[in-house]
Amino acid sequence: MRLIEKVFNPTGKKHTGTLIFFHGSGDTGNGLTEWIRFLLGRDMEFPHIKVIIPTAPVQPYTPMGGENSNVWFNRKRIEMDCPEIRTSLASIYDTVNELLVREMAAGVPLSRIIVGGFSMGGALALHTAYHLNRDLGGVFAISSFLNTGSIVYDSLDCVSPDERLPELLMMHGERDTLVPIEWGQTSFDELAKLGVRGQFIPHATALHEIKKDQLLRVIDWAQKLIPEQEDEKSPSPPPKEASSKSTKKGKL
């Protein structure tokens, strides 16, 4: 299934990396794009990285009484100890994999693809990077969690100690009442026990939301993970020829 997407192509000449940003439940790619624009005062753009902000398919969502909503997968309740509905997750795995395959076909290696998201979108990113395809460059999650007994943990439990796993950046608001920070911290700790390396960064004033400084951190982190390659950078101007006249020195 091809998703509706907001796409921001690199501002430079070459596309050598991709960042996929999944929105939270009930939102859309347009909604997340506008939220980012409001916080940054601009779109999330890079010289060499394409940014894709897809919209989740419309499907019945049990926590909303079965009403249709833009959600990545269904779940019984918004609780950490509630088991995952793995059949629902399997459906979105296929869709996300199609997106990854398309970027690879465009010449972007998996190691230069980052996935991330807010809330449910962050959970999907964790599933993508640590269950669906562990060759990705990195994953970020804002105000997100994994369910107790998640299939992600089962998948990582089979990984050899020397396998390179995508780097993780998790951020969470200390005032989040919908997804308590303890859920995020517990998820990070469980992933760390299974070999994932990264950072968990609390935000003292954040509720269940994205903050500007969190976006700026993601941008900086992404550029370090998939840096601009030397041949992509603008050439430096040629050095000026030295003048035959003597140089006049100023006073110290």
C-alpha positions in Angstrom: 0.0 0.0 0.0 1.4 3.4 -1.0 1.0 6.0 1.7 0.2 9.6 1.2 3.5 11.5 1.9 4.9 14.9 2.4 8.4 14.9 0.8 11.1 17.4 1.3 14.0 16.8 -1.2 17.5 17.8 -0.3 18.4 21.4 -0.8 21.7 20.4 -2.3 22.6 18.6 -5.5 22.7 15.0 -4.2 20.3 12.8 -2.3 22.5 10.5 -0.2 20.4 9.9 2.9 16.7 9.7 4.0 14.9 10.5 7.2 11.4 9.1 7.7 9.3 10.8 10.4 6.1 9.0 11.5 3.3 11.1 13.1 1.3 10.2 16.2 -2.1 8.5 16.3 -4.9 10.5 14.9 -2.6 12.9 13.0 -1.5 13.1 9.4 1.7 13.9 7.5 0.3 17.4 6.8 -0.4 17.9 10.5 3.1 16.9 11.6 4.6 19.0 8.8 2.7 22.1 10.0 3.7 21.3 13.6 7.4 21.2 12.6 7.0 24.4 10.6 5.4 26.1 13.6 8.2 25.1 16.0 11.1 25.7 13.7 9.8 28.5 11.6 10.7 26.5 8.5 10.4 23.0 7.1 12.8 20.2 8.2 15.2 20.2 5.4 18.9 19.1 4.8 21.4 19.7 2.1 21.7 15.9 1.3 18.9 14.2 3.2 15.4 13.6 1.9 12.7 13.9 4.6 9.5 11.8 4.2 6.5 12.4 6.4 3.9 9.8 5.6 0.3 9.6 6.6 -1.0 6.5 8.4 -3.8 4.5 6.9 -7.4 5.0 8.1 -8.5 2.1 10.2 -10.7 1.3 13.2 -8.9 2.2 16.5 -10.1 0.4 19.6 -9.0 3.0 22.2 -11.4 5.4 20.3 -14.3 3.0 20.6 -13.5 1.4 17.2 -13.9 4.7 15.3 -11.8 5.2 12.2 -8.6 7.1 12.6 -5.2 7.7 11.0 -3.2 5.1 13.0 -0.2 3.0 12.2 -1.6 -0.1 14.0 -4.4 -1.0 16.3 -4.1 -1.7 20.0 -6.5 -2.7 22.8 -5.6 0.1 25.2 -2.9 2.7 25.7 -1.2 0.9 28.4 2.3 -0.5 28.6 1.3 -3.9 30.0 -1.3 -4.4 27.3 -0.3 -7.1 24.7 0.4 -6.0 21.2 -2.0 -6.9 18.4 0.7 -8.5 16.2 -1.6 -9.1 13.2 -2.1 -5.3 13.0 1.6 -4.7 13.3 2.3 -7.2 10.5 0.2 -5.2 8.1 2.0 -1.9 8.6 5.4 -3.7 8.5 4.7 -4.6 4.8 3.9 -0.9 4.0 7.0 0.4 5.8 9.2 -2.1 4.1 7.9 -1.0 0.7 9.0 2.5 1.7 12.5 1.3 2.6 12.8 -0.7 -0.6 11.9 2.4 -2.6 14.6 4.5 -1.0 17.1 1.7 -1.6 16.1 1.6 -5.3 16.9 5.4 -5.4 20.4 4.5 -4.4 20.3 5.2 -0.6 21.9 2.4 1.4 20.0 1.2 4.5 22.9 2.5 6.7 22.0 6.1 5.6 18.3 5.8 6.4 16.9 7.1 9.7 13.4 6.4 11.0 11.7 8.2 13.8 8.4 9.4 15.1 6.3 10.9 17.8 4.2 8.8 20.2 2.7 5.9 18.2 5.0 6.9 15.3 8.0 6.5 17.5 6.8 3.1 18.5 6.5 2.2 14.8 10.1 3.5 14.3 11.4 1.2 17.1 9.6 -1.8 15.5 11.1 -0.8 12.1 14.7 -0.4 13.3 14.9 -3.3 15.8 12.5 -5.9 14.3 11.8 -5.2 10.6 15.3 -4.1 9.5 18.3 -3.8 11.8 20.6 -2.4 9.1 19.2 1.1 9.3 21.4 4.0 10.3 19.4 5.2 13.4 16.1 5.6 15.1 14.6 8.4 17.2 11.4 8.3 19.3 9.7 11.2 21.1 7.2 10.4 23.9 7.0 6.8 22.8 7.1 3.3 24.4 7.1 -0.4 23.6 4.6 -2.8 25.2 5.8 -5.2 27.8 6.7 -8.4 26.0 7.0 -6.6 22.6 7.9 -8.6 19.5 10.8 -6.1 19.3 12.4 -7.6 22.5 11.9 -11.1 21.1 13.6 -10.2 17.9 16.6 -8.5 19.6 17.0 -11.5 22.0 18.1 -13.5 18.9 20.8 -11.0 17.9 24.5 -12.0 18.1 26.5 -9.8 20.5 28.7 -8.5 17.6 25.9 -7.3 15.4 25.7 -3.6 14.8 22.4 -2.2 15.8 20.9 1.2 14.8 21.8 4.0 17.2 18.8 5.2 19.3 17.8 8.7 20.4 14.7 8.7 22.8 13.3 11.9 24.3 10.3 12.2 26.6 8.5 14.9 28.5 8.5 14.6 32.3 5.0 16.1 32.4 3.6 13.7 29.9 0.4 12.2 31.4 -0.8 10.2 28.3 2.5 8.3 28.0 4.3 8.6 31.3 8.0 9.1 31.1 8.5 5.8 33.1 7.1 3.9 30.1 9.7 5.5 27.8 12.5 5.0 30.3 11.6 1.3 30.8 11.5 0.7 27.1 14.9 2.3 26.7 16.4 0.3 29.5 15.0 -3.0 28.1 16.5 -2.1 24.6 19.8 -1.3 26.2 19.9 -4.7 28.0 19.5 -6.3 24.5 22.5 -4.4 23.1 21.0 -1.1 21.8 23.2 1.9 22.3 21.9 5.5 22.5 20.5 8.2 24.7 17.3 8.8 26.7 16.8 12.5 27.3 14.0 13.7 29.6 12.5 17.1 29.0 11.5 18.9 32.2 8.6 21.0 30.8 7.2 18.9 28.0 3.8 17.3 28.1 2.7 14.8 25.4 4.2 17.0 22.7 7.2 17.8 20.5 9.4 20.7 21.6 11.6 22.9 19.4 14.8 21.9 21.1 13.9 18.2 20.6 13.6 18.8 16.9 16.9 20.7 16.8 18.5 17.8 18.6 17.1 15.3 16.0 18.4 17.5 13.1 21.9 17.7 14.6 22.0 14.0 15.5 20.8 13.0 12.0 23.5 15.1 10.3 26.2 13.4 12.5 24.8 9.9 11.7 24.5 10.5 8.0 26.9 13.3 7.3 27.2 15.2 4.0 29.9 13.5 1.9 32.9 15.5 0.7 31.9 15.5 -3.0 28.4 16.9 -2.0 29.8 20.0 -0.3 30.0 23.3 -2.2 33.5 23.8 -3.5 35.6 26.4 -1.7 36.5 29.5 -3.7 40.0 29.4 -5.2 42.6 31.2 -3.2 43.4 34.7 -4.3 46.8 35.2 -5.9 49.3 37.0 -3.8 49.8 40.6 -4.7 53.2 41.6 -6.0 52.9 44.8 -3.8 54.2 44.7 -0.3 51.6 44.1 2.4 50.9 46.9 4.7 50.9 45.7 8.3 48.8 47.3 11.0 49.9 48.1 14.5 49.6 45.4 17.2 
